[in-house]
Amino acid sequence: MQNSLCLLTGGSSGLGLEITRHLKEKMQVVVLDHALPEKTEHGVLYFACDVCNLQELQSISSQIMSLGTISLLINNVGYFTEKNFHDTDYEEWQKIIHTNLDSAFLVTKAFYKNLTESACIVSVSSGLSFMPEPNAIGYSTAKAALNMFTKCLSLELAPKRVLAIAPGPVQLGEEEKCPLKQKHDYRLFNPMKRFATGEEVARFIWFAYHDAPYLTGTVLSLDGGESALGASWSVLKKVADFGKV
């Protein structure tokens, strides 16, 4: 009998590494990343691959398919840059869109035929897909598009489930205050006065996959209430960054 796999992009570092460490205790995890990490997680299978390149994905698909069928596909790889419209050139724009949006389309395209009938696709979006970030126009745009891709795909692939999670800022280390900037402690803007941990995000993904079989076609927030602030978030951040709205 073939194994049931979790296929995860960008699982070698950052939030992806936290997800890998949590899920490897529950199922066989296969990680796709642009390069093999220097230190690998025990029991995890790694494939070096540019997940924005369909040819590379197709070239390794037969190897992965020989390992088993995919019951959980996590489009996690992402790229954040803090630049406004004027400072974002077209090359940077393309990199942001390719990494955050195109990768989800291409990975799903390459492997959806190997998904089990009850498989779940989870894309890691962002709270900034709902709240415009003054200095991350490319990232916010790409993640908002990822949300709509998720909803459209859920209608086409049912009864396979397709959903997205939208974390707010995630604290991945004791010294890391915020992935947006070190300039201010943005936790003060959060109703819970803290950020999510990587473990909380990983547990949220497992819950959506394992414990909510009727959940599909939606984007779930995990942001401590930041999305409830609505436009207030952008106003607060602009005041903190620039001293004015």
C-alpha positions as CSV (number, residue, x, y, z in Angstrom):
1,M,0.0,0.0,0.0
2,Q,1.3,3.4,-1.0
3,N,2.0,6.1,1.6
4,S,-0.2,9.1,2.0
5,L,2.0,12.2,1.6
6,C,2.1,15.8,2.6
7,L,3.7,17.8,-0.1
8,L,5.0,21.1,1.2
9,T,6.7,24.0,-0.7
10,G,9.3,26.1,1.0
11,G,9.6,23.8,4.0
12,S,13.3,24.2,4.7
13,S,13.3,27.5,6.6
14,G,11.1,30.1,8.3
15,L,7.4,29.2,8.7
16,G,7.7,26.3,6.3
17,L,10.3,24.7,8.6
18,E,7.9,25.0,11.6
19,I,5.1,23.4,9.6
20,T,7.5,20.6,8.5
21,R,8.5,19.8,12.1
22,H,4.9,19.7,13.3
23,L,3.5,17.6,10.4
24,K,6.4,15.1,10.2
25,E,5.1,13.5,13.4
26,K,1.8,12.8,11.8
27,M,2.5,11.9,8.2
28,Q,5.2,11.5,5.6
29,V,6.3,15.0,4.6
30,V,7.9,15.8,1.2
31,V,9.5,19.2,0.9
32,L,10.1,21.1,-2.3
33,D,12.5,24.0,-2.1
34,H,14.9,25.9,-4.3
35,A,17.9,24.2,-2.6
36,L,18.5,21.4,-0.2
37,P,19.0,22.7,3.4
38,E,22.3,22.1,5.1
39,K,20.5,20.5,8.0
40,T,17.6,18.2,7.2
41,E,14.8,17.1,9.4
42,H,14.8,13.4,10.3
43,G,12.3,11.4,8.3
44,V,11.5,14.2,5.8
45,L,12.1,13.8,2.1
46,Y,13.6,16.7,0.2
47,F,13.7,17.7,-3.4
48,A,15.6,20.7,-4.8
49,C,13.3,22.4,-7.2
50,D,12.3,25.8,-8.4
51,V,8.6,25.7,-7.7
52,C,8.0,28.6,-10.1
53,N,9.3,26.4,-13.0
54,L,6.8,24.0,-14.4
55,Q,9.5,22.0,-16.3
56,E,11.4,21.3,-13.1
57,L,8.2,20.4,-11.3
58,Q,7.3,17.9,-14.0
59,S,10.8,16.4,-14.0
60,I,10.5,15.4,-10.4
61,S,6.8,14.6,-10.3
62,S,7.3,10.9,-11.3
63,Q,9.8,10.5,-8.4
64,I,7.3,11.9,-5.9
65,M,4.4,10.0,-7.3
66,S,6.3,6.8,-6.8
67,L,6.4,7.5,-3.1
68,G,2.6,7.5,-2.7
69,T,-0.5,9.6,-3.2
70,I,-0.8,13.2,-1.8
71,S,-3.5,13.8,0.7
72,L,-2.3,17.2,1.9
73,L,-0.7,19.8,-0.5
74,I,0.6,22.9,1.2
75,N,1.5,25.9,-1.0
76,N,3.7,27.7,1.5
77,V,6.6,29.2,-0.4
78,G,6.5,33.0,-0.3
79,Y,8.5,36.1,-0.8
80,F,8.0,39.4,1.1
81,T,9.7,42.7,0.3
82,E,8.8,46.0,1.9
83,K,8.6,48.3,-1.0
84,N,6.0,50.8,-2.2
85,F,4.8,51.3,-5.8
86,H,7.5,53.8,-6.7
87,D,10.3,51.7,-5.4
88,T,9.1,48.4,-7.0
89,D,10.5,47.8,-10.4
90,Y,9.0,45.4,-12.8
91,E,11.6,42.7,-12.2
92,E,10.9,42.8,-8.5
93,W,7.1,42.8,-9.2
94,Q,7.5,39.6,-11.3
95,K,9.5,37.9,-8.6
96,I,6.8,38.7,-6.0
97,I,4.0,37.5,-8.2
98,H,5.9,34.4,-9.4
99,T,6.8,33.3,-5.9
100,N,3.6,34.0,-4.0
101,L,1.0,33.3,-6.7
102,D,2.4,31.4,-9.7
103,S,4.0,28.8,-7.6
104,A,0.7,27.8,-6.1
105,F,-0.8,27.4,-9.6
106,L,2.2,25.5,-11.0
107,V,2.6,23.1,-8.1
108,T,-1.1,22.3,-8.0
109,K,-1.0,21.9,-11.8
110,A,1.9,19.5,-11.6
111,F,0.6,17.3,-8.8
112,Y,-3.2,17.5,-8.7
113,K,-3.6,14.2,-10.6
114,N,-1.8,12.5,-7.8
115,L,-4.1,13.9,-5.1
116,T,-6.3,11.4,-3.2
117,E,-10.1,11.9,-3.7
118,S,-10.4,13.4,-0.3
119,A,-7.2,15.4,-0.5
120,C,-6.9,19.0,0.9
121,I,-4.9,21.8,-0.7
122,V,-3.9,24.6,1.7
123,S,-2.3,27.8,0.5
124,V,-0.6,30.1,3.0
125,S,-1.9,33.5,2.3
126,S,-1.5,36.5,4.6
127,G,-3.5,39.0,6.6
128,L,-2.1,41.6,4.2
129,S,-4.4,40.0,1.5
130,F,-7.3,41.7,3.3
131,M,-5.6,44.8,4.7
132,P,-3.5,46.9,2.2
133,E,0.1,47.2,3.4
134,P,1.4,50.8,2.6
135,N,4.8,49.5,1.7
136,A,4.2,46.0,0.3
137,I,2.0,46.6,-2.8
138,G,3.3,43.5,-4.6
139,Y,2.9,41.2,-1.7
140,S,-0.6,42.3,-0.7
141,T,-1.7,42.1,-4.4
142,A,-0.2,38.6,-4.9
143,K,-1.8,37.2,-1.7
144,A,-5.2,38.7,-2.5
145,A,-5.0,37.0,-5.9
146,L,-4.0,33.7,-4.1
147,N,-7.3,34.0,-2.1
148,M,-9.4,34.2,-5.2
149,F,-7.4,31.4,-6.9
150,T,-8.2,29.3,-3.8
151,K,-11.9,29.9,-4.1
152,C,-12.1,29.3,-7.8
153,L,-10.1,26.1,-7.5
154,S,-12.3,24.7,-4.8
155,L,-15.2,24.8,-7.2
156,E,-13.3,22.9,-9.9
157,L,-11.7,20.2,-7.8
158,A,-14.5,19.3,-5.4
159,P,-14.8,16.9,-3.6
160,K,-11.1,17.6,-3.0
161,R,-10.9,20.5,-0.6
162,V,-9.1,23.8,-1.3
163,L,-8.6,26.5,1.2
164,A,-6.2,29.1,2.4
165,I,-5.0,30.4,5.8
166,A,-4.1,34.0,6.3
167,P,-1.7,34.5,9.3
168,G,-0.9,37.9,10.6
169,P,2.8,38.4,11.5
170,V,4.4,35.3,12.8
171,Q,7.2,35.3,15.4
172,L,9.6,32.5,14.5
173,G,12.4,33.2,17.0
174,E,12.8,34.7,20.4
175,E,14.7,37.7,19.1
176,E,12.5,38.4,16.1
177,K,10.0,41.2,16.8
178,C,8.3,41.4,13.4
179,P,9.0,40.2,9.9
180,L,7.8,43.6,8.6
181,K,10.3,45.9,10.4
182,Q,12.5,46.1,13.5
183,K,11.7,49.8,13.8
184,H,8.5,49.4,15.9
185,D,7.0,46.7,18.0
186,Y,3.9,46.1,15.9
187,R,2.6,43.7,18.5
188,L,1.2,46.8,20.2
189,F,-1.3,47.1,17.3
190,N,-2.6,43.6,17.7
191,P,-5.7,43.1,19.9
192,M,-3.9,40.1,21.5
193,K,-0.7,42.1,22.0
194,R,1.4,39.3,20.4
195,F,2.0,37.5,17.1
196,A,1.2,34.0,16.2
197,T,3.9,31.3,16.7
198,G,4.9,29.0,13.9
199,E,3.6,26.1,15.9
200,E,0.1,27.7,16.1
201,V,0.1,28.1,12.3
202,A,1.1,24.5,11.8
203,R,-1.6,23.3,14.2
204,F,-4.1,25.4,12.4
205,I,-3.2,23.8,9.1
206,W,-3.5,20.3,10.6
207,F,-6.9,21.2,12.1
208,A,-8.2,22.4,8.7
209,Y,-6.9,19.3,7.0
210,H,-7.7,16.6,9.6
211,D,-10.6,17.8,11.7
212,A,-12.7,19.9,9.4
213,P,-13.7,17.7,6.4
214,Y,-16.5,20.0,5.3
215,L,-14.2,23.0,5.1
216,T,-13.4,24.3,1.6
217,G,-13.5,27.3,-0.6
218,T,-12.6,29.8,2.1
219,V,-9.7,31.8,3.6
220,L,-9.2,31.4,7.4
221,S,-7.6,34.2,9.4
222,L,-5.2,33.5,12.2
223,D,-4.1,37.0,13.2
224,G,-5.2,37.6,16.8
225,G,-7.9,39.9,15.6
226,E,-5.9,42.2,13.4
227,S,-8.3,41.7,10.5
228,A,-11.0,43.1,12.7
229,L,-9.2,46.4,12.7
230,G,-9.8,46.8,9.0
231,A,-8.4,50.0,7.5
232,S,-7.3,51.0,11.0
233,W,-4.2,48.8,10.6
234,S,-2.9,50.7,7.6
235,V,-3.6,54.0,9.3
236,L,-1.8,52.9,12.5
237,K,1.2,51.6,10.5
238,K,1.5,54.8,8.4
239,V,1.4,57.0,11.5
240,A,4.1,54.8,13.1
241,D,6.3,54.7,10.1
242,F,5.9,58.3,8.8
243,G,4.3,60.3,11.5
244,K,1.2,61.0,9.4
245,V,-1.6,59.3,7.5
